[in-house]
């Protein structure tokens, strides 16, 4: 894995331990700054940009627990990894610090190889957190830009969803009432037209039969009124 170099802050009230840590961190290729109190350490964290903190637990005035609590309560500082420094007799304090949010711990009589491994792991976590934060911010910016460009489309979608919810609510309320099942509104044929259709057909048939009867009677009358040709000739000869 490629080595990650960062900016390290050492917070320790003991001058010898502070200088020893600073020299070991510099030998690993990192930039380092040192402070002698917890309050000064918080001030430097808020004013500068650091990638990891080496924090002593036992300090006068403001101890390591208070500093750690303040770091994790600050939204701008909570993602900075913290490695607490404790002696072998203070292992319970190291466990408490980890429960408060510390990422790891080192003893004051540390091994340089172990210091390198702990610093490397902490800096890698910081790099991944920063990358995730940048990705989240870019995704949020993309959504904001998309919402601005498609505000009309979103309005239409919201209106359609509201109409669909209204129809579902009306249908569900109607189905809950007894004796009133939900039916689809379909066009019904006109009863007057359907009733008038057979009447019109029957009326036209009766009219045709009446006209036929009148025609037959008229022809019969005409035939009865015409004289026979034979009789007419006999009368002329006489």
C-alpha positions in Angstrom: 0.0 0.0 0.0 1.3 3.5 -0.9 2.4 5.5 2.1 0.1 8.3 3.1 1.8 11.5 4.5 -0.1 14.0 6.6 -0.1 16.8 9.0 0.1 15.6 12.6 -0.6 17.4 15.9 1.1 16.2 19.1 -0.7 17.2 22.3 1.4 16.4 25.5 2.3 18.4 28.5 5.5 16.5 29.1 8.3 18.1 27.1 10.4 15.0 26.7 7.6 12.8 25.5 6.4 15.6 23.2 9.8 16.0 21.5 10.3 12.2 21.2 6.9 11.8 19.5 7.6 14.8 17.2 11.0 13.4 16.1 9.6 10.0 15.4 6.8 11.4 13.3 9.2 13.6 11.3 11.4 10.6 10.6 8.3 8.9 9.0 8.0 11.8 6.6 5.0 13.6 8.1 4.6 17.3 9.1 4.3 17.8 12.8 3.3 20.5 15.3 3.4 20.3 19.1 1.4 21.9 21.9 1.7 21.6 25.6 -2.0 21.7 26.8 -5.4 20.5 25.8 -6.9 24.0 25.4 -4.0 25.0 23.1 -4.5 21.8 21.1 -8.2 22.6 20.5 -7.2 26.1 19.4 -4.7 24.8 16.9 -7.1 22.3 15.5 -9.8 24.9 14.9 -7.2 27.3 13.3 -5.3 24.8 11.2 -5.8 21.7 9.1 -4.6 18.5 10.6 -5.0 14.9 9.5 -4.4 13.1 12.8 -3.9 13.9 16.5 -1.6 12.2 19.0 -3.2 13.1 22.4 -1.9 12.5 25.9 -4.6 11.5 28.4 -3.1 12.8 31.7 -2.7 16.6 31.5 -3.3 19.4 33.9 -6.3 21.7 33.6 -7.9 20.1 30.5 -7.1 16.4 30.3 -7.3 14.2 27.2 -10.9 13.0 27.9 -12.2 16.6 27.8 -10.2 17.3 24.6 -11.5 14.2 23.0 -15.1 15.0 23.9 -14.7 18.5 22.5 -13.2 17.1 19.3 -16.0 14.6 18.7 -18.7 17.3 19.5 -17.4 19.7 16.9 -18.8 18.9 13.4 -15.6 20.3 11.8 -13.2 18.2 13.9 -15.1 15.0 14.6 -13.7 13.2 11.5 -10.0 13.8 12.5 -8.6 10.5 13.8 -7.2 10.6 17.4 -4.6 8.3 18.8 -4.3 8.5 22.6 -1.0 8.2 24.4 -1.0 6.4 27.8 1.4 4.4 30.0 1.0 0.7 30.8 -0.5 1.7 34.2 -3.2 3.7 32.4 -4.7 1.0 30.2 -8.2 1.6 31.7 -7.9 5.2 30.7 -7.0 4.1 27.1 -10.1 1.9 27.0 -12.3 4.8 28.2 -10.8 7.1 25.6 -11.6 4.5 22.8 -15.2 4.3 24.1 -15.3 8.2 23.8 -14.3 8.0 20.2 -10.6 7.6 20.0 -9.4 5.6 17.0 -6.4 3.9 18.6 -3.8 4.1 21.4 -0.1 4.0 21.9 2.0 3.6 25.0 4.6 6.3 25.9 7.4 3.7 25.5 6.2 3.1 21.9 7.9 1.1 19.1 8.6 3.1 16.0 7.3 0.3 13.8 4.1 0.3 15.8 3.8 4.1 15.6 4.2 3.9 11.8 1.5 1.3 11.5 -0.9 3.2 13.7 -0.3 6.5 12.0 -0.6 4.9 8.5 -4.0 3.3 9.4 -5.3 6.5 10.9 -4.3 8.6 7.9 -5.8 6.1 5.5 -9.1 6.3 7.4 -9.0 10.1 7.2 -8.3 9.9 3.5 -11.3 7.6 2.9 -13.6 9.8 5.0 -12.5 12.9 3.0 -13.1 11.1 -0.2 -16.6 9.9 0.9 -17.4 13.5 2.0 -16.4 14.9 -1.3 -18.5 12.3 -3.1 -21.5 13.1 -1.0 -21.1 16.8 -1.6 -20.8 16.3 -5.3 -23.8 14.0 -5.3 -25.8 16.6 -3.4 -24.7 19.4 -5.8 -25.8 17.2 -8.8 -29.2 16.6 -7.3 -29.6 20.3 -6.6 -28.7 21.2 -10.2 -31.0 18.4 -11.5 -33.9 19.7 -9.4 -33.4 23.2 -10.8 -33.3 22.0 -14.4 -36.3 19.7 -14.0 -38.6 21.7 -11.7 -41.4 21.6 -14.3 -41.2 17.9 -14.7 -41.2 17.4 -11.0 -44.3 19.6 -10.6 -46.2 17.4 -13.2 -45.1 14.2 -11.4 -46.3 15.6 -8.1 -49.7 16.6 -9.6 -50.2 13.2 -11.2 -49.3 11.5 -7.9 -51.7 13.7 -6.0 -54.5 12.9 -8.5 -53.8 9.1 -8.3 -53.9 9.3 -4.5 -57.2 11.2 -4.6 -58.7 8.5 -6.8 -57.5 5.7 -4.6 -58.9 7.4 -1.6 -62.3 8.0 -3.2 -62.4 4.3 -4.4 -61.4 3.0 -1.0 -64.0 5.2 0.8 -66.7 4.1 -1.6 -65.9 0.4 -1.2 -66.2 0.6 2.6 -69.9 1.7 2.4 -72.2 -1.3 2.3 -74.5 -1.8 -0.6 -72.5 0.6 -2.8 -70.0 -1.4 -4.8 -67.5 0.5 -6.9 -68.4 0.3 -10.5 -66.8 1.7 -13.6 -68.8 4.4 -15.4 -69.6 2.9 -18.8 -71.9 4.5 -21.4 -75.4 3.0 -21.4 -77.6 2.7 -24.5 -80.6 5.1 -24.6 -83.7 3.3 -23.4 -86.1 5.6 -25.4 -84.2 4.8 -28.6 -84.2 1.1 -28.0 -87.9 1.1 -27.1 -88.8 3.2 -30.1 -87.0 1.0 -32.6 -89.4 -2.0 -32.6 -92.4 0.3 -32.5 -91.2 2.1 -35.6 -90.7 -1.3 -37.3 -94.1 -2.5 -36.4 -95.7 0.8 -37.5 -94.1 0.6 -40.9 -95.3 -3.0 -41.4 -98.9 -2.2 -40.5 -98.9 0.8 -42.8 -97.7 -1.3 -45.7 -100.4 -3.9 -45.0 -103.1 -1.1 -44.9 -101.9 0.3 -48.2 -101.9 -3.2 -49.8 -105.5 -3.8 -48.6 -106.6 -0.4 -50.0 -105.0 -1.2 -53.3 -106.8 -4.6 -53.5 -110.2 -3.0 -52.8 -109.7 -0.3 -55.3 -108.8 -2.8 -58.0 -111.9 -4.9 -57.2 -114.1 -1.9 -57.5 -112.7 -1.0 -60.8 -113.2 -4.5 -62.1 -116.8 -4.6 -61.0 -117.6 -1.3 -62.7 -116.2 -2.3 -66.1 -118.9 -4.0 -68.4 -118.4 -7.3 -70.1 -117.3 -7.0 -73.7 -119.6 -9.8 -75.0 -122.8 -8.3 -73.5 -121.9 -5.0 -75.0 -121.6 -6.5 -78.5 -124.9 -8.3 -78.2 -126.7 -5.2 -77.3 -125.3 -3.4 -80.3 -126.5 -6.2 -82.7 -130.0 -6.2 -81.4 
